[in-house]
Amino acid sequence: MNAPKPERGIVLLVDDAPDNLRMLHEALQSQGYMVLVATDGQSALDSVQRLPPDVIVLDARMPGMDGFETCRRLKEGLTTRDIPVIFMTGLSDTEYIIQGFQAGGVDYVTKPIVIDELLARITTHMHRARLVTHTRSAIDSAGRAILAFDPDFAITWATPLAQRLVQPLVDIPDHLPSAIRQWLKERDGESAYPLWHNGERLLFTLLEPQLLCIQRHAAQAEPDMLARMFQLTAREAEALYWVTLGKTNREIGEIMQISPRTVNKHLEHVFEKLGVETRTAAAALVLSRTSA
């Protein structure tokens, strides 16, 4: 008698066709996978919350919430967005294949399902997902503050330390702080941007087009320190202080109870005295001069 095969991972099957579910369940279970099943999109979402699978095999067309909407909802959650989704479809039209990828799927198979093909795709995507997980775990254990974001500046992944540092600064849930969003939109070659929060300097460094590293530095550059260091007037130093905190001219004007135009005049004098041309360059110079 053959010994049972070791469990290879968890696969969630989502299909409203009982016969198809039964056939796939038996095939995957015989290969050593732990198999979960769901017959509709909402049940799939509930199942993932109870026990996250390694891979989801998802029927594209189901009554109610179809596979495309189910996948989109999975990709919206920080804890579920990285689970690879393989679509099953009986539709050969390119339009539906593209729709599956746009919803966040990583692959697709067409019905009737060829088991060997499905098994190969599950193995490939499970292996890739585990490599990503192991890499992130290594970064987490090293205590580094690193986060990734999408083109809309939504945070797609962050190490625990990065989450703790960024959370008090965010104005839109699960998005980069407004100052960092503005810097990324307007930056002129600068790869780093400093912010001050609760007595710490946080230096945001762009490692890749959508990957940031955050470094902490003790101490905070108060306005009186800036005035002495750069020979600024009290109002110029205060304006510069708020620039380093990522405030806009309008916000600085409200804080200092002056017009944005007057703020701009103060900053023109500040930039001239510092020998810089942009807000980012001014903030970076302050960071470099006040580092311990």
C-alpha positions in Angstrom: 0.0 0.0 0.0 1.3 3.4 -1.0 2.0 5.9 1.7 -0.1 9.1 1.6 1.5 12.1 -0.1 2.5 15.0 2.1 0.4 18.1 2.1 1.8 20.5 -0.4 -0.2 23.6 0.3 -3.8 25.0 0.5 -5.9 25.5 -2.6 -9.2 27.3 -2.6 -11.5 26.1 -5.5 -14.4 28.5 -6.3 -17.0 27.3 -8.8 -20.8 27.2 -8.9 -20.8 23.8 -10.8 -20.8 20.9 -8.3 -19.5 18.3 -10.8 -16.5 20.5 -11.7 -15.8 21.2 -8.0 -15.9 17.5 -7.2 -13.6 16.5 -10.0 -11.0 19.2 -9.2 -11.2 18.5 -5.5 -10.4 14.8 -5.9 -7.6 15.5 -8.4 -5.9 18.1 -6.2 -6.4 16.2 -2.9 -4.8 13.1 -4.5 -1.7 15.2 -5.2 -1.3 16.1 -1.5 -3.0 19.5 -1.5 -5.4 20.6 1.3 -8.5 21.7 -0.7 -11.1 24.2 0.3 -14.2 24.9 -1.8 -16.7 27.7 -2.3 -19.7 27.9 -4.6 -19.9 31.7 -4.9 -17.9 34.9 -4.6 -19.0 35.9 -1.1 -18.4 32.4 0.3 -14.9 32.6 -1.2 -14.2 35.9 0.5 -15.4 34.5 3.8 -13.3 31.4 3.4 -10.1 33.4 2.7 -10.6 35.4 5.9 -11.0 32.2 8.0 -8.0 30.3 6.4 -5.9 32.1 3.7 -5.0 29.6 0.9 -1.7 29.5 -1.0 -3.5 29.7 -4.4 -7.1 30.4 -5.5 -8.6 28.7 -8.5 -11.6 30.9 -9.4 -14.4 30.4 -11.9 -14.7 33.6 -14.0 -18.5 33.4 -14.6 -20.7 32.8 -11.6 -24.2 34.1 -10.7 -24.2 37.1 -8.4 -20.7 38.2 -7.6 -18.7 36.9 -10.5 -15.0 35.8 -10.4 -13.7 39.2 -11.7 -15.4 41.1 -8.9 -14.4 38.5 -6.3 -10.7 38.9 -7.5 -10.9 42.7 -7.4 -12.1 42.5 -3.8 -9.3 40.2 -2.8 -6.8 42.5 -4.3 -8.1 45.4 -2.2 -7.2 43.8 1.1 -3.7 44.1 2.5 -3.9 40.5 3.8 -5.3 38.9 0.7 -3.9 40.9 -2.2 -0.8 38.7 -2.6 -2.7 35.4 -2.9 -2.3 34.3 -6.6 -5.6 33.8 -8.4 -5.9 31.5 -11.4 -9.0 32.0 -13.4 -11.1 29.2 -14.9 -13.2 30.1 -17.9 -15.0 28.4 -20.7 -14.8 31.6 -22.7 -12.0 31.8 -25.3 -12.6 35.5 -26.1 -9.5 37.6 -25.5 -11.8 40.2 -23.9 -12.5 38.0 -20.9 -8.9 36.8 -20.6 -7.8 40.4 -20.4 -10.5 41.2 -17.9 -9.2 38.5 -15.6 -5.7 39.9 -15.7 -7.0 43.4 -15.1 -8.9 42.2 -12.1 -5.6 40.9 -10.6 -5.4 37.3 -11.8 -2.0 35.8 -12.4 -3.0 33.1 -14.9 -6.0 31.3 -16.4 -7.0 27.8 -17.7 -9.9 27.0 -20.0 -12.7 24.5 -19.5 -12.8 21.6 -19.7 -9.9 21.7 -17.3 -6.7 19.6 -18.1 -5.6 18.5 -14.7 -1.9 18.3 -15.5 -1.9 21.8 -16.8 -3.7 23.2 -13.8 -1.4 21.3 -11.4 1.7 22.8 -13.2 0.3 26.3 -13.0 -0.6 25.9 -9.3 2.9 24.7 -8.5 4.5 27.6 -10.4 2.5 30.3 -8.8 2.6 28.8 -5.3 6.4 28.6 -5.6 6.6 32.3 -6.7 4.3 33.4 -3.9 6.3 31.6 -1.3 9.5 33.2 -2.5 8.0 36.6 -2.1 6.7 35.7 1.4 10.1 34.4 2.5 11.8 37.5 1.1 9.4 39.8 3.0 9.8 37.8 6.1 13.6 38.2 5.9 13.2 42.0 5.5 10.7 42.1 8.4 13.0 40.2 10.7 15.9 42.6 9.9 13.8 45.4 11.3 13.9 47.5 8.1 11.2 50.1 7.3 10.4 49.4 3.7 7.1 49.9 1.8 5.7 49.5 -1.7 3.0 51.6 -3.3 1.0 51.6 -6.5 0.6 54.4 -9.1 -2.2 55.9 -7.0 0.1 56.0 -4.0 -1.8 53.3 -2.2 0.4 51.2 0.1 0.5 47.7 -1.3 2.9 46.2 1.2 4.9 47.4 4.2 7.2 45.9 6.8 5.8 46.2 10.4 8.3 49.0 11.2 7.3 51.0 8.1 3.6 50.6 9.1 4.3 51.9 12.6 6.3 54.9 11.2 3.8 55.8 8.5 0.5 55.2 10.2 0.5 58.5 12.3 1.3 60.5 9.1 -1.4 59.2 6.8 -4.4 61.4 5.8 -6.0 58.8 3.6 -6.2 55.2 4.9 -3.6 52.8 3.3 -2.0 55.6 1.3 1.3 57.4 1.5 1.3 60.7 3.6 0.2 63.8 1.6 3.7 65.3 1.8 5.3 62.2 0.3 2.7 62.0 -2.4 3.3 65.6 -3.4 7.1 65.1 -3.4 6.8 62.0 -5.6 4.7 64.0 -8.1 7.0 67.0 -8.2 10.4 65.7 -7.4 13.2 66.8 -9.7 15.7 64.0 -9.4 15.9 64.1 -5.6 15.9 60.5 -4.3 15.1 61.4 -0.6 12.7 63.5 1.3 12.8 64.2 5.1 9.8 64.7 7.4 9.8 65.4 11.2 7.4 63.7 13.5 7.4 63.4 17.3 11.0 64.4 17.7 12.3 62.2 15.0 13.5 62.9 11.4 12.1 60.4 9.0 14.0 60.2 5.7 12.0 58.7 2.9 14.4 57.3 0.2 13.1 56.1 -3.2 14.8 52.7 -3.8 12.8 51.8 -6.9 10.0 53.6 -8.8 7.5 52.3 -6.3 9.5 51.3 -3.3 10.5 53.5 -0.3 12.8 53.0 2.6 12.3 55.0 5.8 15.2 55.8 8.1 14.9 57.4 11.6 17.1 60.1 13.0 16.8 61.5 16.5 16.2 65.2 17.3 14.1 67.8 15.6 15.1 71.0 13.9 13.1 73.7 15.8 12.6 77.1 14.2 15.0 78.8 16.6 17.7 76.3 15.7 17.1 76.9 12.0 17.3 80.7 12.5 20.7 80.5 14.1 22.0 77.9 11.7 21.1 79.6 8.5 20.9 83.3 9.6 17.2 83.5 9.0 14.6 85.8 10.5 12.1 84.3 12.9 9.3 84.2 10.3 11.6 82.7 7.6 12.8 80.1 10.1 9.2 79.2 11.0 8.2 78.9 7.3 11.2 76.6 6.7 10.3 74.5 9.7 6.9 73.9 8.3 8.3 73.1 4.9 10.4 70.3 6.4 7.2 68.9 7.9 5.7 68.7 4.4 3.2 71.5 4.7 2.0 73.4 1.6 2.1 77.2 1.3 -1.7 77.3 2.0 -1.3 75.2 5.2 1.7 77.2 6.3 -0.2 80.4 5.8 -3.1 79.1 8.0 -0.7 78.1 10.7 1.3 81.4 10.6 -1.8 83.5 10.0 -0.4 85.0 6.8 -1.3 84.8 3.2 0.1 82.0 0.9 1.7 84.8 -1.1 3.6 86.1 2.0 4.7 82.6 2.7 6.1 82.3 -0.8 8.0 85.6 -0.3 9.5 84.2 3.0 10.5 81.0 1.2 12.1 82.9 -1.7 14.4 84.6 0.9 15.0 81.2 2.6 16.0 79.5 -0.7 18.4 82.3 -1.5 20.1 82.2 1.9 20.3 78.4 1.7 21.5 78.4 -1.9 18.8 76.1 -3.1 15.9 76.3 -5.6 13.2 73.9 -4.4 11.4 73.0 -1.2 12.7 69.4 -1.4 16.3 70.7 -1.7 15.7 73.0 1.3 14.3 70.2 3.4 17.2 67.8 2.4 19.8 70.5 3.3 18.2 71.0 6.7 18.3 67.2 7.3 22.0 66.9 6.3 23.0 69.9 8.5 21.1 68.7 11.5 22.0 65.0 11.4 23.7 63.8 14.5 
